[in-house]
Amino acid sequence: MSNIKPADRVSAVQEYYFSKKLKQVAEMNAEGKDIISLAIGSPDMPPSQQTIETLCEVAKRPDAHGYQPTMGTPELRNAMAEFYKRWYGVTLNPKTEIQPLIGSKEGILHVTLAFVNPGEEVLVPNPGYPTYTSLSKILGAKVVNYDLMENNGWQPDFDALERMDLSRVKLMWTNYPNMPTGGAARMETYERLVAFAKKHNIVVVNDNPYSFILNDKPLSLLQVEGAKDCCIEFNSMSKAHNMPGWRVGLCASNEEFIRWILKIKSNIDSGTFRGIQLAAAQALKNSEEWHHEANIETYRRRRVVAEKIMQILDCKYDDSQVGMFLWGKIPEHYKNAEELTEKLLHEARVFITPGFIFGSNGERYIRISLCAKEEKIQLALERIKKVI
C-alpha cells in the first residue's frame, strides 16, 4: 500500500475550509463548549408546507422510486420556466433551454467539463466562491483571477479585464448578487458582461441563488437581450426556498449549450428522486407573501443583530449589501481576518468566517451568516461583547 499514490489532481486542491473547520467545531462542542456558528449559509428554516407535503405524498407511491430522466421531469422543467417568466420576465423553453441540476455545485463541474479543455483558462472572481477555483483545478483548467474591489461595489473592472490576455479563456464565472460581499446585481453590469462575452467568445456563467434574499428587485443576466447566445445562468432552491439539503438547482441557456451540458451530466448521474423533483416544482410556485414573510422579514431582523456584531468588532460594512450574509472589513490592528475569527472562536465560542477563504481580496474581511435563529445571533453578540 505504501507504493500507492493519489492522482496528481488530489494535490491541486485543499480540503474545503468548512469541511475541516466543522470537524474542529464538532470536537469543541463534544467538549461542552457550545459553539455558535455564524459561518455557513445553510438556511435554518423549512421549505413551504406544500413543498413538504408534496414530497411525502410522492414518496408513498409505489411507482415513484425508479430512475428518473437525467434531463429532469417535465413538471420540474415547466415549473422552472414559469418561475423565470414570473419573477424575471425571461422566456425559456422548458424542453430545451433548462437543465435541472443536483445543486449548483454539481453544475460547476458539468459546465467546466462541457466547455473547458485541460490547460485552457477560466476567469474566477477574487473574492469568490471557492468551488469555482477548486473544481477548475481538479479538471486541469488554469485559473485566472479577476479582481472585485470594494471601491467599485464589488463589480468587475471591465477596463482591467480588457487589458488581460484573454486568448485562452473559455469561461468566466460571475455571481450576482455577490457572495461573499453582498454586492448587488446591476443591469449595467449584466449588459457589459454580455457584450464582453460576445466580443471575446467567452461563455459567462452567472451564479444567481441570492436574488430573493434581502433584495428588493430580483434580476437575471438572461434579461439582457442576446444573453442566451453566450451566457449561462445558475439558480438554486437552496437559499430562496430553504432547501439546501434537497440539492436542486438549474442552469438556463440556449438549446445547444444545454445539450452539451446534458451530454456530460448523463454520463455522471442518473437523475434526482421523483419526489424531490415534484416537490421542487411545487416550491417554485411559492407566493410572494411566502418569500416575504418566511424569509425576508426573518433575515431583516437577524441582519440588525449581525450589524451590531460588526459594530462591536469595529468592522466597516456597506449597509446596502444584499443576501444572507454580512461582509465587513476588519480594523487595522489585526494582522489578518483569521486572527480575529480564531479569537472569537476560542474566546467567545462564536464561529465566523474569515474572508481569506474567498481569495486574497478577502483577507481583511469577515463574513457573518444570517442562517441562525435571532436569539442565537443575539447570544453571540453578548459573548463577543465580553471578549472585545
C-alpha positions as a Markdown table, in Angstrom:
| # | Residue | x | y | z |
|---|---|---|---|---|
| 1 | Met | 0.0 | 0.0 | 0.0 |
| 2 | Ser | 2.9 | 2.4 | 0.7 |
| 3 | Asn | 3.6 | 2.5 | -3.1 |
| 4 | Ile | 0.1 | 3.6 | -4.0 |
| 5 | Lys | -0.1 | 7.4 | -4.6 |
| 6 | Pro | -3.2 | 9.5 | -5.4 |
| 7 | Ala | -3.8 | 11.2 | -8.7 |
| 8 | Asp | -2.0 | 14.5 | -9.2 |
| 9 | Arg | -5.3 | 16.4 | -9.0 |
| 10 | Val | -5.6 | 15.5 | -5.3 |
| 11 | Ser | -2.6 | 17.7 | -4.5 |
| 12 | Ala | -4.0 | 20.5 | -6.6 |
| 13 | Val | -6.6 | 21.3 | -4.0 |
| 14 | Gln | -7.0 | 21.5 | -0.3 |
| 15 | Glu | -9.8 | 20.0 | 1.8 |
| 16 | Tyr | -12.7 | 22.5 | 1.7 |
| 17 | Tyr | -12.2 | 25.0 | 4.6 |
| 18 | Phe | -15.7 | 24.4 | 6.1 |
| 19 | Ser | -15.1 | 20.6 | 5.9 |
| 20 | Lys | -12.0 | 20.9 | 8.1 |
| 21 | Lys | -13.3 | 23.6 | 10.4 |
| 22 | Leu | -16.6 | 22.0 | 11.1 |
| 23 | Lys | -14.7 | 18.9 | 12.4 |
| 24 | Gln | -12.9 | 21.2 | 14.8 |
| 25 | Val | -16.1 | 22.8 | 15.9 |
| 26 | Ala | -17.7 | 19.4 | 16.4 |
| 27 | Glu | -14.8 | 18.4 | 18.7 |
| 28 | Met | -15.2 | 21.7 | 20.7 |
| 29 | Asn | -18.9 | 21.0 | 21.0 |
| 30 | Ala | -18.2 | 17.5 | 22.2 |
| 31 | Glu | -16.1 | 19.1 | 25.0 |
| 32 | Gly | -19.1 | 21.1 | 26.0 |
| 33 | Lys | -18.1 | 24.4 | 24.6 |
| 34 | Asp | -21.4 | 25.1 | 22.8 |
| 35 | Ile | -20.1 | 26.9 | 19.7 |
| 36 | Ile | -22.5 | 29.3 | 18.0 |
| 37 | Ser | -22.0 | 29.0 | 14.2 |
| 38 | Leu | -22.5 | 32.1 | 12.2 |
| 39 | Ala | -20.3 | 30.8 | 9.4 |
| 40 | Ile | -22.2 | 28.7 | 6.8 |
| 41 | Gly | -25.0 | 29.8 | 4.5 |
| 42 | Ser | -27.3 | 26.9 | 5.2 |
| 43 | Pro | -30.9 | 28.2 | 5.7 |
| 44 | Asp | -32.2 | 27.0 | 9.1 |
| 45 | Met | -35.9 | 27.5 | 8.2 |
| 46 | Pro | -38.1 | 24.9 | 6.5 |
| 47 | Pro | -39.5 | 24.9 | 2.9 |
| 48 | Ser | -43.1 | 25.8 | 2.4 |
| 49 | Gln | -45.7 | 23.3 | 3.9 |
| 50 | Gln | -46.9 | 22.5 | 0.4 |
| 51 | Thr | -43.4 | 21.5 | -0.7 |
| 52 | Ile | -43.0 | 19.1 | 2.2 |
| 53 | Glu | -46.5 | 17.6 | 1.7 |
| 54 | Thr | -45.7 | 17.0 | -2.0 |
| 55 | Leu | -42.5 | 15.1 | -1.1 |
| 56 | Cys | -44.4 | 12.9 | 1.4 |
| 57 | Glu | -47.3 | 12.2 | -1.0 |
| 58 | Val | -45.0 | 11.2 | -3.8 |
| 59 | Ala | -42.7 | 9.1 | -1.6 |
| 60 | Lys | -45.8 | 7.0 | -0.6 |
| 61 | Arg | -46.4 | 6.0 | -4.2 |
| 62 | Pro | -45.0 | 2.5 | -5.1 |
| 63 | Asp | -44.2 | 3.6 | -8.7 |
| 64 | Ala | -42.2 | 6.7 | -7.7 |
| 65 | His | -38.9 | 5.2 | -6.8 |
| 66 | Gly | -37.3 | 4.3 | -10.1 |
| 67 | Tyr | -34.6 | 6.0 | -12.0 |
| 68 | Gln | -35.7 | 9.4 | -13.4 |
| 69 | Pro | -34.6 | 11.1 | -16.6 |
| 70 | Thr | -31.3 | 13.0 | -16.3 |
| 71 | Met | -32.9 | 15.9 | -18.1 |
| 72 | Gly | -35.4 | 16.2 | -15.3 |
| 73 | Thr | -39.2 | 15.6 | -15.2 |
| 74 | Pro | -41.4 | 17.8 | -17.4 |
| 75 | Glu | -43.1 | 19.0 | -14.3 |
| 76 | Leu | -39.9 | 20.4 | -12.9 |
| 77 | Arg | -38.7 | 21.9 | -16.1 |
| 78 | Asn | -42.0 | 23.6 | -16.7 |
| 79 | Ala | -42.0 | 25.0 | -13.2 |
| 80 | Met | -38.5 | 26.4 | -13.6 |
| 81 | Ala | -39.5 | 28.1 | -16.9 |
| 82 | Glu | -42.6 | 29.5 | -15.2 |
| 83 | Phe | -40.5 | 30.8 | -12.3 |
| 84 | Tyr | -38.2 | 32.6 | -14.7 |
| 85 | Lys | -41.1 | 34.2 | -16.5 |
| 86 | Arg | -42.9 | 35.2 | -13.4 |
| 87 | Trp | -40.0 | 36.7 | -11.4 |
| 88 | Tyr | -37.6 | 37.9 | -14.1 |
| 89 | Gly | -39.7 | 38.2 | -17.2 |
| 90 | Val | -37.4 | 35.8 | -19.0 |
| 91 | Thr | -38.9 | 33.3 | -21.5 |
| 92 | Leu | -37.3 | 29.9 | -21.6 |
| 93 | Asn | -38.3 | 26.8 | -23.5 |
| 94 | Pro | -38.7 | 24.2 | -20.7 |
| 95 | Lys | -37.8 | 21.4 | -23.1 |
| 96 | Thr | -34.6 | 22.7 | -24.5 |
| 97 | Glu | -33.3 | 25.8 | -22.5 |
| 98 | Ile | -33.4 | 24.5 | -18.9 |
| 99 | Gln | -31.4 | 21.7 | -17.2 |
| 100 | Pro | -32.2 | 20.8 | -13.6 |
| 101 | Leu | -29.1 | 20.1 | -11.5 |
| 102 | Ile | -28.3 | 18.3 | -8.3 |
| 103 | Gly | -27.3 | 21.7 | -6.9 |
| 104 | Ser | -25.3 | 24.5 | -8.5 |
| 105 | Lys | -22.0 | 22.9 | -7.2 |
| 106 | Glu | -22.6 | 20.0 | -9.5 |
| 107 | Gly | -23.4 | 22.4 | -12.3 |
| 108 | Ile | -19.9 | 24.0 | -11.9 |
| 109 | Leu | -18.5 | 20.6 | -12.6 |
| 110 | His | -20.7 | 19.8 | -15.6 |
| 111 | Val | -20.3 | 23.2 | -17.3 |
| 112 | Thr | -16.5 | 23.2 | -16.9 |
| 113 | Leu | -16.3 | 19.7 | -18.4 |
| 114 | Ala | -18.6 | 20.8 | -21.2 |
| 115 | Phe | -16.6 | 23.9 | -22.2 |
| 116 | Val | -13.0 | 23.8 | -21.0 |
| 117 | Asn | -10.2 | 21.6 | -22.1 |
| 118 | Pro | -7.3 | 20.9 | -19.8 |
| 119 | Gly | -4.8 | 23.8 | -19.9 |
| 120 | Glu | -7.4 | 26.3 | -21.1 |
| 121 | Glu | -8.2 | 29.2 | -18.8 |
| 122 | Val | -11.1 | 30.2 | -16.6 |
| 123 | Leu | -11.8 | 33.7 | -15.2 |
| 124 | Val | -12.7 | 33.5 | -11.5 |
| 125 | Pro | -13.6 | 36.4 | -9.2 |
| 126 | Asn | -11.4 | 37.3 | -6.3 |
| 127 | Pro | -13.1 | 37.2 | -3.8 |
| 128 | Gly | -15.4 | 34.5 | -5.0 |
| 129 | Tyr | -16.9 | 31.1 | -4.2 |
| 130 | Pro | -14.0 | 28.7 | -3.6 |
| 131 | Thr | -15.6 | 25.9 | -5.7 |
| 132 | Tyr | -15.1 | 27.9 | -8.9 |
| 133 | Thr | -11.3 | 27.6 | -8.2 |
| 134 | Ser | -11.1 | 24.2 | -6.8 |
| 135 | Leu | -13.1 | 22.4 | -9.5 |
| 136 | Ser | -11.3 | 24.2 | -12.2 |
| 137 | Lys | -8.0 | 23.0 | -10.8 |
| 138 | Ile | -9.3 | 19.4 | -10.4 |
| 139 | Leu | -10.3 | 19.4 | -14.0 |
| 140 | Gly | -7.0 | 20.7 | -15.3 |
| 141 | Ala | -8.1 | 24.2 | -16.2 |
| 142 | Lys | -5.9 | 27.2 | -15.4 |
| 143 | Val | -7.5 | 29.7 | -13.0 |
| 144 | Val | -7.1 | 33.4 | -13.9 |
| 145 | Asn | -8.4 | 35.7 | -11.2 |
| 146 | Tyr | -10.0 | 39.0 | -11.8 |
| 147 | Asp | -10.3 | 41.5 | -9.0 |
| 148 | Leu | -13.5 | 42.6 | -7.3 |
| 149 | Met | -12.9 | 45.7 | -5.1 |
| 150 | Glu | -15.0 | 47.4 | -2.5 |
| 151 | Asn | -14.5 | 50.9 | -4.1 |
| 152 | Asn | -16.2 | 49.5 | -7.3 |
| 153 | Gly | -19.2 | 48.0 | -5.5 |
| 154 | Trp | -17.6 | 44.5 | -6.0 |
| 155 | Gln | -18.4 | 44.7 | -9.7 |
| 156 | Pro | -16.0 | 43.6 | -12.4 |
| 157 | Asp | -13.5 | 46.2 | -13.6 |
| 158 | Phe | -14.0 | 45.8 | -17.4 |
| 159 | Asp | -11.1 | 48.1 | -18.2 |
| 160 | Ala | -8.8 | 45.8 | -16.3 |
| 161 | Leu | -10.3 | 42.7 | -18.0 |
| 162 | Glu | -9.7 | 44.2 | -21.4 |
| 163 | Arg | -6.0 | 44.6 | -20.6 |
| 164 | Met | -5.7 | 40.9 | -19.9 |
| 165 | Asp | -4.6 | 38.3 | -22.4 |
| 166 | Leu | -7.9 | 36.5 | -23.0 |
| 167 | Ser | -6.9 | 34.3 | -25.9 |
| 168 | Arg | -7.1 | 31.1 | -23.9 |
| 169 | Val | -10.1 | 32.0 | -21.7 |
| 170 | Lys | -13.2 | 29.8 | -22.2 |
| 171 | Leu | -15.3 | 30.6 | -19.2 |
| 172 | Met | -15.9 | 33.5 | -16.9 |
| 173 | Trp | -17.6 | 32.9 | -13.5 |
| 174 | Thr | -19.7 | 35.7 | -12.1 |
| 175 | Asn | -22.0 | 35.7 | -9.0 |
| 176 | Tyr | -24.6 | 38.4 | -8.6 |
| 177 | Pro | -26.0 | 39.2 | -6.1 |
| 178 | Asn | -22.5 | 38.6 | -4.9 |
| 179 | Met | -21.3 | 36.1 | -2.3 |
| 180 | Pro | -19.4 | 36.7 | -0.1 |
| 181 | Thr | -19.5 | 40.5 | -0.4 |
| 182 | Gly | -23.2 | 41.2 | -0.8 |
| 183 | Gly | -22.6 | 43.4 | -3.8 |
| 184 | Ala | -25.9 | 43.9 | -5.6 |
| 185 | Ala | -26.8 | 42.7 | -9.1 |
| 186 | Arg | -26.8 | 45.7 | -11.6 |
| 187 | Met | -28.3 | 45.7 | -15.0 |
| 188 | Glu | -25.4 | 47.8 | -16.3 |
| 189 | Thr | -23.0 | 45.0 | -15.1 |
| 190 | Tyr | -25.1 | 42.4 | -16.8 |
| 191 | Glu | -25.2 | 44.3 | -20.1 |
| 192 | Arg | -21.4 | 44.8 | -20.1 |
| 193 | Leu | -20.9 | 41.1 | -19.3 |
| 194 | Val | -23.0 | 40.1 | -22.3 |
| 195 | Ala | -21.0 | 42.5 | -24.5 |
| 196 | Phe | -17.8 | 41.2 | -23.1 |
| 197 | Ala | -18.7 | 37.6 | -23.7 |
| 198 | Lys | -19.7 | 38.3 | -27.3 |
| 199 | Lys | -16.6 | 40.3 | -28.1 |
| 200 | His | -14.1 | 37.7 | -26.7 |
| 201 | Asn | -16.1 | 34.4 | -27.4 |
| 202 | Ile | -16.1 | 33.7 | -23.7 |
| 203 | Val | -19.0 | 31.9 | -22.0 |
| 204 | Val | -20.1 | 33.9 | -19.0 |
| 205 | Val | -21.8 | 31.9 | -16.2 |
| 206 | Asn | -23.7 | 33.8 | -13.6 |
| 207 | Asp | -24.5 | 32.1 | -10.4 |
| 208 | Asn | -27.7 | 33.6 | -9.1 |
| 209 | Pro | -29.0 | 31.9 | -5.9 |
| 210 | Tyr | -29.3 | 35.1 | -3.7 |
| 211 | Ser | -31.6 | 37.3 | -5.7 |
| 212 | Phe | -34.5 | 36.8 | -3.3 |
| 213 | Ile | -32.7 | 37.4 | 0.0 |
| 214 | Leu | -32.9 | 40.9 | 1.3 |
| 215 | Asn | -33.1 | 42.2 | -2.2 |
| 216 | Asp | -35.9 | 44.4 | -3.4 |
| 217 | Lys | -35.5 | 43.8 | -7.2 |
| 218 | Pro | -34.5 | 40.3 | -8.3 |
| 219 | Leu | -32.5 | 40.5 | -11.6 |
| 220 | Ser | -31.3 | 37.9 | -14.0 |
| 221 | Leu | -28.4 | 38.0 | -16.5 |
| 222 | Leu | -30.8 | 36.5 | -19.0 |
| 223 | Gln | -32.9 | 39.6 | -19.0 |
| 224 | Val | -30.2 | 41.2 | -21.3 |
| 225 | Glu | -31.0 | 40.9 | -25.0 |
| 226 | Gly | -28.8 | 38.2 | -26.6 |
| 227 | Ala | -27.6 | 36.9 | -23.2 |
| 228 | Lys | -28.8 | 33.3 | -24.0 |
| 229 | Asp | -26.5 | 33.2 | -27.1 |
| 230 | Cys | -23.3 | 33.4 | -25.0 |
| 231 | Cys | -24.2 | 33.1 | -21.3 |
| 232 | Ile | -25.5 | 30.5 | -18.8 |
| 233 | Glu | -27.3 | 31.2 | -15.5 |
| 234 | Phe | -27.4 | 29.0 | -12.5 |
| 235 | Asn | -30.2 | 29.3 | -9.9 |
| 236 | Ser | -30.9 | 27.2 | -6.9 |
| 237 | Met | -33.6 | 26.0 | -4.5 |
| 238 | Ser | -31.2 | 26.1 | -1.6 |
| 239 | Lys | -31.3 | 29.7 | -0.5 |
| 240 | Ala | -34.6 | 31.4 | -1.5 |
| 241 | His | -36.7 | 28.2 | -0.9 |
| 242 | Asn | -34.9 | 26.9 | 2.2 |
| 243 | Met | -33.9 | 23.6 | 0.5 |
| 244 | Pro | -30.1 | 23.4 | 0.8 |
| 245 | Gly | -30.1 | 19.7 | 1.6 |
| 246 | Trp | -32.5 | 18.7 | -1.1 |
| 247 | Arg | -29.9 | 19.5 | -3.8 |
| 248 | Val | -32.0 | 21.0 | -6.6 |
| 249 | Gly | -30.7 | 23.7 | -8.9 |
| 250 | Leu | -30.9 | 24.7 | -12.6 |
| 251 | Cys | -28.9 | 26.1 | -15.4 |
| 252 | Ala | -30.6 | 28.0 | -18.2 |
| 253 | Ser | -29.1 | 29.0 | -21.6 |
| 254 | Asn | -29.6 | 28.3 | -25.3 |
| 255 | Glu | -30.5 | 24.9 | -26.7 |
| 256 | Glu | -27.0 | 24.0 | -27.9 |
| 257 | Phe | -25.3 | 24.8 | -24.6 |
| 258 | Ile | -27.9 | 22.8 | -22.7 |
| 259 | Arg | -27.4 | 19.9 | -25.0 |
| 260 | Trp | -23.7 | 19.9 | -24.4 |
| 261 | Ile | -24.2 | 20.1 | -20.6 |
| 262 | Leu | -26.7 | 17.3 | -20.6 |
| 263 | Lys | -24.3 | 15.1 | -22.6 |
| 264 | Ile | -21.8 | 15.4 | -19.7 |
| 265 | Lys | -24.4 | 15.1 | -17.0 |
| 266 | Ser | -26.0 | 12.0 | -18.4 |
| 267 | Asn | -22.6 | 10.2 | -18.0 |
| 268 | Ile | -22.3 | 11.2 | -14.4 |
| 269 | Asp | -25.6 | 10.8 | -12.6 |
| 270 | Ser | -28.9 | 9.0 | -13.0 |
| 271 | Gly | -31.3 | 11.8 | -12.1 |
| 272 | Thr | -32.9 | 13.0 | -8.9 |
| 273 | Phe | -35.6 | 11.2 | -6.9 |
| 274 | Arg | -39.0 | 11.9 | -8.4 |
| 275 | Gly | -40.4 | 13.1 | -5.1 |
| 276 | Ile | -37.8 | 15.8 | -4.8 |
| 277 | Gln | -38.3 | 16.9 | -8.3 |
| 278 | Leu | -42.1 | 17.3 | -7.9 |
| 279 | Ala | -41.7 | 18.9 | -4.5 |
| 280 | Ala | -39.2 | 21.4 | -6.0 |
| 281 | Ala | -41.8 | 22.1 | -8.8 |
| 282 | Gln | -44.3 | 22.9 | -6.0 |
| 283 | Ala | -41.8 | 25.1 | -4.2 |
| 284 | Leu | -41.2 | 27.2 | -7.3 |
| 285 | Lys | -44.9 | 28.2 | -7.1 |
| 286 | Asn | -44.4 | 29.8 | -3.6 |
| 287 | Ser | -46.3 | 33.1 | -3.3 |
| 288 | Glu | -44.7 | 36.5 | -3.0 |
| 289 | Glu | -46.1 | 36.6 | 0.5 |
| 290 | Trp | -44.3 | 33.4 | 1.4 |
| 291 | His | -41.0 | 34.7 | 0.2 |
| 292 | His | -41.6 | 37.9 | 2.1 |
| 293 | Glu | -42.9 | 36.5 | 5.4 |
| 294 | Ala | -40.9 | 33.3 | 5.6 |
| 295 | Asn | -37.6 | 34.7 | 4.5 |
| 296 | Ile | -37.2 | 38.5 | 4.0 |
| 297 | Glu | -38.6 | 39.6 | 7.3 |
| 298 | Thr | -36.7 | 37.0 | 9.2 |
| 299 | Tyr | -33.4 | 37.8 | 7.6 |
| 300 | Arg | -34.0 | 41.5 | 8.1 |
| 301 | Arg | -34.4 | 41.1 | 11.8 |
| 302 | Arg | -31.3 | 38.9 | 12.0 |
| 303 | Arg | -29.3 | 41.4 | 10.0 |
| 304 | Val | -30.0 | 44.1 | 12.6 |
| 305 | Val | -28.2 | 42.0 | 15.3 |
| 306 | Ala | -25.4 | 41.0 | 12.9 |
| 307 | Glu | -24.7 | 44.7 | 12.2 |
| 308 | Lys | -24.4 | 45.2 | 16.0 |
| 309 | Ile | -21.7 | 42.4 | 16.0 |
| 310 | Met | -19.9 | 44.2 | 13.2 |
| 311 | Gln | -20.1 | 47.5 | 15.2 |
| 312 | Ile | -18.7 | 45.8 | 18.4 |
| 313 | Leu | -15.8 | 44.4 | 16.3 |
| 314 | Asp | -15.2 | 47.8 | 14.8 |
| 315 | Cys | -15.6 | 46.3 | 11.3 |
| 316 | Lys | -16.7 | 48.6 | 8.5 |
| 317 | Tyr | -19.6 | 47.4 | 6.3 |
| 318 | Asp | -21.8 | 48.6 | 3.5 |
| 319 | Asp | -25.4 | 48.6 | 4.8 |
| 320 | Ser | -26.7 | 48.4 | 1.2 |
| 321 | Gln | -25.4 | 44.9 | 0.7 |
| 322 | Val | -27.9 | 42.1 | 0.0 |
| 323 | Gly | -28.1 | 38.3 | 0.5 |
| 324 | Met | -27.9 | 36.1 | 3.6 |
| 325 | Phe | -24.5 | 37.3 | 4.9 |
| 326 | Leu | -22.9 | 40.4 | 6.2 |
| 327 | Trp | -19.5 | 41.2 | 4.9 |
| 328 | Gly | -17.2 | 43.6 | 6.9 |
| 329 | Lys | -13.7 | 45.0 | 6.9 |
| 330 | Ile | -11.6 | 44.3 | 10.0 |
| 331 | Pro | -9.7 | 47.0 | 11.9 |
| 332 | Glu | -6.1 | 47.7 | 11.0 |
| 333 | His | -4.6 | 46.4 | 14.3 |
| 334 | Tyr | -5.4 | 42.7 | 13.3 |
| 335 | Lys | -2.8 | 41.0 | 11.2 |
| 336 | Asn | -5.5 | 39.3 | 9.1 |
| 337 | Ala | -9.1 | 38.2 | 9.4 |
| 338 | Glu | -8.2 | 34.8 | 10.7 |
| 339 | Glu | -6.5 | 36.3 | 13.7 |
| 340 | Leu | -9.9 | 37.9 | 14.6 |
| 341 | Thr | -12.1 | 34.8 | 13.8 |
| 342 | Glu | -9.8 | 32.5 | 15.8 |
| 343 | Lys | -10.0 | 34.8 | 18.8 |
| 344 | Leu | -13.8 | 34.8 | 18.5 |
| 345 | Leu | -13.9 | 31.0 | 18.2 |
| 346 | His | -11.7 | 30.2 | 21.1 |
| 347 | Glu | -12.6 | 33.1 | 23.5 |
| 348 | Ala | -16.2 | 33.9 | 22.6 |
| 349 | Arg | -17.1 | 30.5 | 21.3 |
| 350 | Val | -18.6 | 32.0 | 18.1 |
| 351 | Phe | -17.6 | 30.7 | 14.6 |
| 352 | Ile | -17.4 | 33.4 | 12.0 |
| 353 | Thr | -15.9 | 33.0 | 8.5 |
| 354 | Pro | -12.6 | 34.7 | 7.7 |
| 355 | Gly | -12.6 | 36.2 | 4.2 |
| 356 | Phe | -9.3 | 34.8 | 3.1 |
| 357 | Ile | -11.1 | 31.6 | 2.0 |
| 358 | Phe | -12.7 | 33.5 | -0.8 |
| 359 | Gly | -9.4 | 34.8 | -2.2 |
| 360 | Ser | -6.7 | 37.3 | -1.4 |
| 361 | Asn | -9.0 | 40.3 | -1.8 |
| 362 | Gly | -11.0 | 38.9 | 1.2 |
| 363 | Glu | -8.0 | 38.7 | 3.6 |
| 364 | Arg | -9.1 | 41.7 | 5.6 |
| 365 | Tyr | -12.8 | 40.9 | 5.7 |
| 366 | Ile | -15.0 | 38.6 | 7.8 |
| 367 | Arg | -18.4 | 37.2 | 6.8 |
| 368 | Ile | -21.3 | 36.7 | 9.2 |
| 369 | Ser | -24.1 | 34.3 | 8.2 |
| 370 | Leu | -27.7 | 35.1 | 8.9 |
| 371 | Cys | -28.6 | 31.4 | 9.0 |
| 372 | Ala | -29.1 | 31.2 | 12.7 |
| 373 | Lys | -32.0 | 31.9 | 15.0 |
| 374 | Glu | -32.3 | 35.6 | 16.1 |
| 375 | Glu | -31.7 | 34.6 | 19.7 |
| 376 | Lys | -28.6 | 32.7 | 18.8 |
| 377 | Ile | -27.2 | 35.7 | 17.0 |
| 378 | Gln | -28.1 | 37.9 | 20.0 |
| 379 | Leu | -26.3 | 35.4 | 22.3 |
| 380 | Ala | -23.3 | 35.5 | 20.0 |
| 381 | Leu | -23.3 | 39.3 | 20.3 |
| 382 | Glu | -23.4 | 39.1 | 24.1 |
| 383 | Arg | -20.5 | 36.7 | 24.2 |
| 384 | Ile | -18.4 | 38.8 | 21.8 |
| 385 | Lys | -19.0 | 41.9 | 24.0 |
| 386 | Lys | -17.3 | 40.1 | 26.8 |
| 387 | Val | -14.1 | 39.4 | 25.0 |
| 388 | Ile | -13.7 | 42.5 | 22.8 |
